Amino acid sequence: MFSYPYGERRCFVRSWKLSKMAQLLRTPLLSPAVIRSASTGTMEVKGPLSFWAGGRVNPLDMKKAEPVYEPATGRVLCDMVPCGPEEVDQAVKSAHSAYLKWSKKAGMERARVMLEAARIIREQRDEIAKMEVINNGKSITEAQMDIDIAWQCIEYYAGMAGTLSGQHIQLPGGSFAYTRREPLGVCVGIGAWNYPFQIAAWKSAPALACGNAMVFKPSPMTPVTAVMLAEIYAQAGVPEGLFNVVQGGAETGSLLCHHPLVAKVSFTGSVPTGKKIMEMSAKGVKPVTLELGGKSPLIIFKDTELENAVNGALMANFLSQGEVCCNGTRVFVQREIMPQFLEKVVKRTKAIQIGDPLLHETRMGALISRPHLERVLGFINQAKKEGARVLCGGEPFVPSDPKLKGGYFMSPSVLDNCTDEMTCVKEEIFGPVMSVLSFDTEEEVIERANNTTFGLAAGVFTRDIARAHRVAENLQAGTCFINNYNISPVEVPFGGYKMSGFGRENGQVTIEYYSQLKTVVVEMGDVESLF
Ligand SMILES: NC(=O)C1=CN([C@@H]2O[C@H](COP(=O)(O)OP(=O)(O)OC[C@H]3O[C@@H](n4cnc5c(N)ncnc54)[C@H](O)[C@@H]3O)[C@@H](O)[C@H]2O)C=CC1
């Protein structure tokens, strides 16, 4: 019997108007030509930003629309319309029906589709990066790196999809057992605003490789690029509904966590929200992955190659305007080299070019929002009150280009004279603020470095190989960098200790967080009964 694929059959029964509309919602949100011709301050994004059942969808209540700003200019970029209970239910159900098809495919079949998605991202890398810049404010050079890491992640897990396998266990009398690595079902991804596209890729790639479907909710401040990823997965040939995007804030996120068809929640964001996600998921006994905040230490010993340590400290503090969870914002410098270190690091920090994030020479763009900028500047004021010395930056920055006057820029700052008790040393600032502290001995610095509730990352610079590994062993952090900082290849697991969360993203181990093990026990003889 001949049957039409589901999508086509639906079009047959629709009126012309509806099918025309469906076609419209299946055309990309933004054409590459439109993106290529855009510059800072000119882009307007119109049309639905949510996506399920294979197309873009407008939520029911358009009156709830919230403005989304372009950080570099402060102008409105688009409207974000939050999804309510009905839309969340539709998105989850569409994910569930796609999961039933996708999970039955062989790993190699899934791999082929994922490789195609990775290829399309690679091809459209510059356009996606440009949209990321316009929505997030980071520099184009960094955004391009983010998109490269996103397609690499999908490529990496595509490679793993065909390798997923179980174990065979021999039992007495010819009986045996085997294990099957099976998907969980519908996984939810909830993202922060600092790496919008990359977070969506880091969560969806291992989920899809294992045979799951995903409903992803980006931050309401950066709603634009996740839907581009949804369009790319659709173009690559995933079943309709396999990767969906629902827009919204806390309310929408909470609806997702509580939905009975959701099997797992993977969250990137702040510690207070992470606790709520865990509480909500606990009610349905759903496993969670939590990628939360940090206040990571970077330890620089006096025997270090100073130029590398300075480069490491800059990379540890100023990527993405300092809005990076694993940043090494407590920079411990051994007392003997403090003057040389400060001189070099301040000189380099003052030279960072701030401005239009779409220009290739720009090294620092705009912070995510006006309230966040004010919060970061508030930390600097508080630091001054508590006795820290501002060696450079820490001021609002107004670029000379008139179109950037309303942007959320600030000059990157180095704080000296810091002590462990200061607010700037204890709390996550999530802005371009480096706090420098001096230390004398290895034992002392390890104790001080670990004296925090966070444990996301840590770094050590030294030429002494034994010391480097000893310090790494004793630091309480999910990732320890030796003689570098903030490099995150997709082959390497990433995640936190202590209140920085649990579970891992990237690397082989993440397969375990998106799958479950079934044991099948096979009797080859007669059943012996005790009764
Ligand atoms: N460890 C990591 O990988 C990263 C951690 N972060 C952390 O995220 C924070 C900044 O990001 P924000 O977006 O401001 O964090 P946030 O915790 O306010 O929000 C993160 C996401 O959770 C959603 N959300 C908020 N309340 C919710 C609720 N009650 N139920 C369900 N979802 C909810 C938001 O809409 C957003 O999508 C920083 O403090 C940083 O520490 C950010 C990036 C990476």
The ligand as a Gaussian input file, in Angstrom:
#p B3LYP/6-31G(d) Opt

LIG

0 1
 N       28.280000      26.308000      34.115000
 C       27.952000      26.763000      32.949000
 O       28.126000      26.074000      31.962000
 C       27.357000      28.137000      32.805000
 C       26.783000      28.796000      33.851000
 N       26.196000      30.031000      33.691000
 C       25.594000      30.709000      34.824000
 O       24.392000      31.324000      34.369000
 C       24.223000      32.610000      34.916000
 C       23.817000      33.619000      33.883000
 O       22.826000      33.121000      33.088000
 P       21.295000      33.489000      33.306000
 O       20.642000      33.214000      32.003000
 O       21.132000      34.844000      33.889000
 O       20.892000      32.414000      34.409000
 P       19.478000      32.025000      34.945000
 O       19.687000      30.945000      35.910000
 O       18.716000      33.220000      35.369000
 O       18.699000      31.481000      33.663000
 C       19.162000      30.393000      32.914000
 C       18.004000      29.798000      32.162000
 O       17.056000      29.277000      33.066000
 C       15.763000      29.775000      32.798000
 N       15.034000      29.849000      34.053000
 C       15.053000      30.859000      34.959000
 N       14.263000      30.532000      36.012000
 C       13.743000      29.308000      35.762000
 C       12.865000      28.448000      36.478000
 N       12.354000      28.781000      37.648000
 N       12.546000      27.257000      35.914000
 C       13.063000      26.897000      34.725000
 N       13.887000      27.675000      34.003000
 C       14.232000      28.870000      34.508000
 C       16.034000      31.108000      32.120000
 O       14.928000      31.547000      31.384000
 C       17.246000      30.785000      31.286000
 O       16.865000      30.128000      30.101000
 C       25.542000      33.001000      35.499000
 O       25.345000      33.277000      36.851000
 C       26.443000      31.798000      35.347000
 O       26.912000      31.429000      36.573000
 C       26.157000      30.599000      32.475000
 C       26.737000      29.990000      31.400000
 C       27.410000      28.743000      31.479000

